[in-house]
Amino acid sequence: MSQQVQAVIAPGKNEPVRVETIVIPDPGPGEAVVKIQACGVCHTDLHYKQGGINDEFPFLLGHEAAGVVESVGEGVTDVAPGDFVILNWRAVCGQCRACLRGRPWYCFDTHNAKQRMTLLDGTELSPALGIGAFAEKTLVASGQCAKVDPEVAPEVAGLLGCGVMAGIGAAINTGQVGRGDSVAVIGCGGVGDAAVAGARLAGAAKIIAVDIDDRKLQTAKEMGATHTVNSRTTDPVEAIRALTGGNGADVVIEAVGRPETYQQAFYARDLAGTVVLVG
């Protein structure tokens, strides 16, 4: 039987968001209903609100979430009611060329729940990144649920579904940081700090964190940065080159999303180096 819950909706381009009652259908085959315990606020949600992703309004916002599986549909065996899970953007198929090569982040057949959540008048909602977790409960494909240790605080676990995954993936999967590499990370928010951690996990010898906020730079050091640069007072390109013997970094990860920092990233890389844009 369907149920009604409260959720945050973006009704139209640049219109104020509002809390509305929405309808969650019973989970169908391969689907799960998750009771949300925590959901982070990501800049992507603002992009949805502004119409920067697409124009499929109204949007059900929120995606960086953790919660408890409430119910599952027919054929679901990977999660069960009561499981503590984080939510990810897509359920990978496990069978395509990319999945069989051990690269599920390139899956060719990712999917979300087939049923739509709706407003009370039947208007279909577009869940942000296929999740829509600014809600008391949400409907997802069961493969979007990843079980985690229930001892982890929900507000911490939820970060794995977006910021942590994006930053670590930028370093390890996209940037292909290797042992002994030099890495510069421009922008030390959640994604940037995760990129610093990813570079450290990959064995980078030198990790240069760049930001305009000394507090964020201190956090970056705690995450594994070997050097920090405050670009409010120091030219970051010159600093990165000076710290890499004049060559530039092997991998530069830009996690701000501004034209100025895009340029800094390209100028700060080694001529044979890689630039990864995640801002």
N, C-alpha and C positions, 0 to 999 in steps of 0.2 A: 504494500500500500504506500502511495506517495506521501511525503511529509513536507511541511512548510517550516522554513528557517529564515533567519535574518542574514542579510548579506549586503556588501557594499557594491553598488552598481555605478558604472559610468554610462549615463543615458545617451550622450551625444558628444560630438567633437567640442572639446573645451568647455562643456557644460559642467557645473559643480557635481561632484559625486554625491550619492545619497544612499541611505540605508533603506532597503526595501525587503518585503517578504518575498521569498522565491520558493518554487516548488522543486523538490528533489524526487525524481522517480525511483522506484525500487530498482536495484541493480539488475541489469540484464546479463546474458551470457558474457563472461569475461570482464565483468565490471565490479566495482566495489564502492560503497559509500563510506567515507571517512569523516569522523568527528574531529574537527580541527582544534588543536590545542594552542598552536602558536603559528604566526605567519609574519615573516619579515616584510619590510617595505622596500621595494626595489625600484630603481629608476625606470625600469621597463614598464611598470604600472603607469607612470606618468606618460610614457610614450603612447600607451594604449589610450589613455584619457584624451591626449592631444590629437589622436587620429594618425599618429606616426607609424603604426604597425599596419593597420588596414582600417576600413570603414564599416566593419561588421558590428556596429552598435546594436543594442546595448551590450557592454562588456561586464562580465563578472570578474572583478579584479583580484589580484593576489596569486602567488605561486610558490613562494619560498617557505614551505610549510611542513609541519609535523603534526601527527595526530594518531588516533586509534581507529582501526577498522571496525565499523559498526555492523556491516552486512556485506555479503558477497553474492554474486549471481551464479548461475549454472556453469559448471565446468571449471570454476576457480579452485586451484589447488596450491598456489604459491603463497597466498595469505589467507588468514582466517579471522573471524570476529575476535577482537581483543588484542590483535597484534599492534604493537607500536611501530609506526612507519614514518618515513619521510616520503615526500612526493617528488617525482621527477617529471620533466616536460613531456617525455614520450615513452611508450612501452615498446622496447625493441623486439623484433620478430625472432631473433635467434637462428634464423635459417638462411638469410640472404648472404651474398658474397662477402659483405663487410663483416657481418656477425661471425661467419664461419672462419674468417681470417683473424678473429680475435680483436676486431675493431668495431665494437657495437656503437661507438659514438658516430660512425658513418652509416648506420643502418638505413637501408633503402626502403623499409616498410614499417617505419614507426607509426604508432597509432594512439588514439585517445578513446574515451568512452564514445560509443555510437549514439546513445540517447542524449538529448539536450535537456538541461535544466531550464526553467522558464519563470517568467513573472506570473503573477496571479491571473492575468488576463490571457495567458497562453503565449505571450511573446517569447521567442526563443532567445536564450542568452549565449554569448560567445565567451567561454571561460578563458581568461588570460593564460597563454601558453598551455592550453588544454587542461588547466587545473582549476582556477577560480577559487582561491582559498581564503579570500576576505569574507568568510562565511562561517556560520556555525557548523555546517557540514557541506561536503561537496561530493560529486560523482566523478569517478575517474576509471580508466581502464585498470584492471588489477595489476598489470605489469608496470604501472606507474608507481606502485607502492614498493618501497624497499624497507625490509625489516631492519631495525636497529635496536641496540641495547636499550631497554626501557628505563635504565638508570640514568640515561642522558636527559638533561633538561630539554623540553620541547623547543624553547627559544634558541637553544644552541644547535640541536639536531636539525632544525628547519633550514639553517644556513647551508647545510650540505646540498640542498636541492637546487641552489642557484649560485650564490656568490663564491662559495668554496669550490664547487664543481667547475665554474667558469674560469676561475683563476688558476687552479691546479691544472686543468685541462689545457689552458693557454700555454703554460710552461712545458708540460710533459708531452701532450699529444700534438698540439699545433706548432709550438716553438721547437719541439724535440730537443730540449736542453739536455746536454750530455755531461758526463763527468769531466771536470776541469774547465768548463765553459765560463765565460764572463756574461753576466745577465744584468740588464738595467730594467727596472720597473718604474714607470712614470705614473704616479697616482697611487697613493697608499690607503685607499678605502678598503672595503671588504674584499673586492675582487683583486685589487693590487696586492694586499697582504697575502691572499691565497696564492697568487702567482709567486710571491717571494717564497712561501712555504713549498710550492711545487718545485721551484728552482733548487731549493735546498735538498728536497727529497731526491731530485735527479742527479745530485752531486756537483752542482756548479761550484767553481772555486771562488768566484767573486760575484756578489749580488749587490747591486747598487740601487738603493731605494731613493726615489725622487718625489718630493711633495713640497707644498708651501706651508705645512703645519708641522711644527716640531713634535707635537704630541703624536701625530700619525707616524712620523719618522721613528720615534721611540718604539712604537708598537711594531713597526716593520723590523727593527733590530731584534725584538723579542721573537719575531717569526722566522728570523734567519738571515736578515740583511747583514752583509759584512761592512758596508759603507752607506752613508746617507748624504743626501744633497738637498738643501733647502733652496728651491729654485726661485724663491722670492728675493733672495739676496745673492745667489750665485748662478751663473749661466750653466744650465744643466748639461748642455752639449759639450762645452769645454771641460766641465768637471768629469763627465763620463769618459771622454777621450784621455784626459790626464790620468785617470785611474786605470786605463787599459793600455798604457804605453803608447798613446797617440793613435791607436788603431780603431777605437770604437768597440762597443760590446758585440759579442757573438750573437746574442739575442736581445732585442729590446721589446718589452711588453708595454703597450700604451693602455692604461686603464682609466682615462679621464673622459675622453670623447669630445675633445675640442680641436679645432684646426691647428691652433698653436702647438699643442702637444703632439699632434700627428707629425708635424714638421720636425719637432725636436727628436722624435723617435727615429725618423729616417736619417737625420743628420748625425745622430749619436751611434749609429750602428757601424760595424765593420763593413767594408765594401762587399765582403762575401757573407755578411751576416743576415739575420732574419728579423723582420718586424712583425709583431702580432698585435692587432688592434682588437681590444675587447671593451673599450670605453663606450 
